[in-house]
Amino acid sequence: MKHVFQEMVILDPLIINVSKLLTMKSPNILRAGLFFFLVHTLLPATNAQKMLSKIDTSAIEKITGIKGKSNKGEYKITIPQNDLDVEVDGFKIIPPMGLGTWIAFTPSGNGSMIMGDIILTETDLKPVQQEVIKQGLTITAIHNHFVRNHPNIMYMHIGGSGKTDEMAAKAKAVLDKVADSRGHSPASGTVADVPYTIDTKQLDQIIGAKGEMSKGVYKFTIGRPDVSLKEHGVTVSTFLGFNTWAPFQASADHAAVAGDFTMLENEVAPVIKALVENGIEVVAVHNHMVHEQPRIFFLHYWGVGNAEQLARGLRTALDQTGKKHTGMGKMKM
């Protein structure tokens, strides 16, 4: 045993190369190396996951004054922008069509990491981004979702990490600044349903997923289980905005669809090509995060026309994602 520890001291547990150890003749060195590998590499990673504390959702609700939704240990608050009367090409854009501010909380080593998408008017933009910086949060993207929309609105992505109650307070400060800028709460008032007569079963069959109906909008949300995405080392889930979504409204012959597409860098060109060739406008291409691994791009699109044709166009674009570099395979739903 003494001989084993004498040989162990010559090994650096942080840079040990298991493949080289397997070629070593000394069984003592092999055992010692594997021991250090387990202790210094695998066990800390396992313990780190176990040490992530549960999010105190009651504290978030109390601080923000907003009741959110929990999902697999994560938590999200959503603020429908009921006060904005937005129209694109004659279609009314209501919260289920992508007019909802949200901030999500996920466990991290020091409490919670937050990610959010804040909807802003042109007059909201300056004071709200100043508040984000004042709160010590980061701005990772500012972009449009639509074109020809009246009034003009922007989407600002924010992020931060810290103690959960502190993150909730920072989130509240940002949301309060939006309300201050408009002179009222964006969620005030109600929004009427928009007309909907599209065959939802047909859409489900074409897209290959099941949507959800809300106020006359039938929306698909499709995750990327084929990609393990992390931001600052923290997993980013479908619930935190790592997804492709597609809301439909109106009629079979004259439908509108708008949404967000999530793509790896090698998927950007083929997805854009598929959408454009199927008569769907690509209106924005951008990032949402800045420290993500692997690199992820998002695009926004807008389509008007026959509902079945729009759905098949989206399906063609979806088929360009989740492929290996060889071009084989399809994304799992």
Secondary structure by P-SEA (a helix, b strand, c coil): caaaaaaaaacccccccaaaaaacccaaaaaaaaaaaaaccaaaaaaaaaaccccaaaaaaaaacbbbbbcccbbbbbbbcccccccccccccccccccccbbbbbbccccccccbbbbbcccccaaaaaaaaaaccccccccccccccccbbbbbbbbccccaaaaaaaaaaaaaaaaaaaccccccbbbbbcccccaaaaaaaaacbbbbbcccbbbbbbbcccccccccccccccccccbbbbbbbccccbbbbbbbbbbcccaaaaaaaaaaaaccccccccccccccccbbbbbbbcccccaaaaaaaaaaaaaaccccccccccccc
